Amino acid sequence: MASPAHKINDGVLKVTIWRNPGEKGNYYTVNPTRSYKKDDDAWKESDSLNADDCLAMAELLREAYAWIKNAKRADAKARRDSQQAA
């Protein structure tokens, strides 16, 4: 399995960003999760949020958007540089 391109955390909340190769270059997907402890003290992850988590997750998603925007710019620059070198 590939490793994530980037992770952003805030307490038990996390956004994982994945870089995926496509026909027209890379594209990015985002997985928002919330960690919680099960009865056996094992940590689990869920995509279900509490009402109190919404604003914090919105901020994490905003940060993810900004990170992806910069990554796309870097991808485009690398493609242009590669084409010019050929």
N, C-alpha and C positions, 0 to 999 in steps of 0.2 A: 504494500500500500504506500502511496506517495505521502510525503509529509506536507503539512500545511504551509502555505506561503507566509502566513502571519497569524498571530493570535493577539487579541486584546482582552484584558481581564479587568474586572472591577468587583472585588469580593467574590461572591459565588456566581457572578455572571461572567459569561465569556462569549466572544465572537471569534469564530475560526474562519479564516479566509483561505480558500483553495484556488490555486492557479491551474487551469485546465487548458490543454492544447486544443485548438480548433482549426478548421480549414482556413479561416481568415486571421489566424493568430490566436494568442491567448485570450481566454475569457475567465471571469472570476465568479465564484459562488461563495455565499456566506452562510454559516450555520450558527445561529444564536442558541446558547444553552444556559441552563441554570443548574448548578450542582446542589445536591442535597444528600443528607445522610439517611440511610435505611436503618431499620431496627437493629440490624446486625453490625452497625457502625461502619458499614461499607459505603463509600461515596458512589453516587449514581449521578447521571445527567438526564435532564429533561428539557424539552423545548417549550414546556408550559411555564408561564410566568405568573407570579403573584401581582396583584394590583400595584403594590409598592415598588415592584421591579421595573415597571413600564418606562418611567422617565430615565432611569439609569441605563436601561437597555437601548433606549432611543439615542442616548449620547454615545454609547459604544457603537451603534450602527452608523452614526454620523462620522465617527472616527474611522470606521471601516470603509465608508464611502470615500473619505479623503485619501486613505491609504491606497485604495484601488485606483482612484483617479491618478495618483502619482505613478503607480505601477504601470498603468496603461500608457502614460506618457513615456516612461522609460522603455517599455516594449516597442512603442512606435519609433523612438529614436534608435534603438538597436536594429530594428528592421531597416530603417533608412540608411544607417551606417553600413549595414551588411550589403545592401543593394548598391551603394556607392563604391564599396570595396571590390565588388564583383566585376 
